[in-house]
């Protein structure tokens, strides 16, 4: 009989009745342990949330699912055993249910997450020589630099990171799985006005071993600059006057965006010696999307050293678009969708040791760099029991977003996102179930902030496995179907630079291909115009450089151009660049009048190797010193193709006499091949902000090195010419472009033909 029913027939005083009603809850807090001691029982949700795990309940099956990163647990009430990544685990106290709520012992979380049944993360017994600087090492470097008598009082770091050790020794140590004996050192760059202080710190001796001052050079835009320009324009009477002309009396409602000014040989009236930023502004009208309210034809020039506005460029008045354009759905009724489940109930097929990842036959090191973001290194593929070298390092080298509008507030906009702003520093934390699938494993990253202090970026990148259609399939008549699912391992990282969000995926397939996918999303940078529709008198002129995508708003035509630096070592570091061109030749044998043949040749110099990519041709990095079973040189194919809605960026859409071409060349060719040089890291050069000439790929290829049978670095450029459309406003669906590295006679047969067991038995 229920206690409530029993008490209904008995006259009790209020206090006693309340006590008796509370007895079930009191007893629920005590559950007997095996050795007789009472267990502390907590709501299951509370017990798991305390350790960062989530709980879901399937009412039909009665199963509670607990998940945390790579650990996946199934629990049934009153059961003495649970499943952790598909493995049974006996628990001290079963989960119980009372009044529709689950309760668990306070010890359950420890029992699950210390059981050792999740083998995704294992202890790193041999540290990888490319492991990022730890938080302690970052602090150590900062203290050493700060103590140096040559250091400025205000330390502003644009770089503080591991100095890359010798490449060839790294390969030897990693493949032999032996501890590195190389010095552990750190590079640093300090900004001081219009000069850079570069140096190296020895982490063993605690000494600065190199110190260089580079004059007449401008560094990155740092995070404190964002705060500074906002403060400066609010205090400028000249800027306030320009705002007042536009009906804005409260400067606090104006959002400033700091933009690099580029270099135009003095034609813009800005002396190169000064540390300038240009400020374009937007009005915050309270809809959460100030980007939809540009204050057009108004640009403030800020001197970062003087901390003041030194010039206001004020053009014709254009009304500010005021219509609310929230992008978060606040103005719409969102329909509820049923859950989409992506689970791995038996755990992951990859294993992580420190920063070293093993999946199937692939092994690679992963890190986050403050400038270029995600980096994969020492990438190898295990073939017939031997780890074969493929790529020493791969990462975004640099990118540019040049706009095509020559007007006052637009002509200077050619964003070098990684070189000018530091895309790794602007990493966006990932959300499970939206940014990445629910089976993703999240990784935090530690980098140095602009003050040289360690900064942890939570969920900085993620790794997940996915189904990617059949890898191969054949159905012979009358025979069983042979079909194997293509599995891919994806390493994803996202960087948010102002209005745009860039998603970068490195995709490894079991068949040996490596894909690099770059996706642009976020909010377009738009221009305020007078025209409301294309029927207005000003519409033709207003849309000369873009598309009318909203009333009084033009999406200006621009480009997203990405360059990836790929230090390929195809079965070793002696590689060559091979051209294979399909041709049609006359045939004088038999009936056919022509035949398809392949013309094969080697490209021997750096300048001859830089080319616009023709998708009808085949381009290979080959190792002529190693052959497959048929005697063909082992190779990897280079495919820098683009996809999606917008036209392929076959180069920059500018005339040859533009200043931008004097400063940068990487954007105009899709394939570059250079002889390896450890100091040649960025296609846009070490310090591209306000540079007057090309210090990147244009300079690297200037000596026209021999590239036949040499250690080579490949630079692949891809991208789109972004012609705006209304479906991309106010939020832009992700627009992807792709690069592919594909084995070409690297293997003796289909590498995924025999499906391997879990990677855990191979490493």
Secondary structure, 3 states (H helix, E strand, C coil): CCHHHHHHCCCCCHHHHHHHHHHHHHHHCEEECCCCCEEEEEEHHHHHHCCCCEEEEECCCCEEEEEECCEEEEEECCCCEEEECCEEEECCCCCEEECCEEEEECCHHHHHHCCCCCCCEECCCCCCCCCCCCHHHHHHHHHHHHHCCCCCCCCCEEEEEECCCCHHHHHHHHHHCCCCCCCCEEEEEEEECCEEEEEEEECCCCEEEEEEEECCCCCCCCHHHHHHHHHHHHCCHHHHHHHHHCCCCCHHHEEEEEECCCCCCCCCCCCCCCCEEEEEEEECCCCCCHHHCEEEEEEEEEECCCCEEEEEEECCCCCCCCCCCCCCCCCCCCCCCCCCCCCCCCCCCEEEECCEEEECCEEEEEEEECCCEEEEEEEEEEECCEEEEEEEEEEEEEEEEEECCCCCCCCCCEECHHHHHCCCCCECCCCECCCECCCCEEEEEEEECCCCCEEEEEEEEEEEEEEEEEEEEECCCCCCCEEEEEEEEEEEEEEEECCEEEEEEEEEECCCCEEEEEEEEECCCEEECCCCCCCCCCHHHHCCCEEEEECCEEEECEEEEEEEEEEECCCCCCEEEEEEEEEEEECCCCCCCEEEEEEEEEECEHHHHCECCCCCEEEEEEEEEEECCCCCEEEEEEECCCCCCCEECCCCCCCCCCHHHHHCCHHHCCEEEEECCCCCCCCCCCCCCCCCCCCCHHHHCCCCCECCCECEEEEEEEEEEECCCHHHCCCEEEEEEEEEEEEECCCCCCCCCCCCCCHHHCC
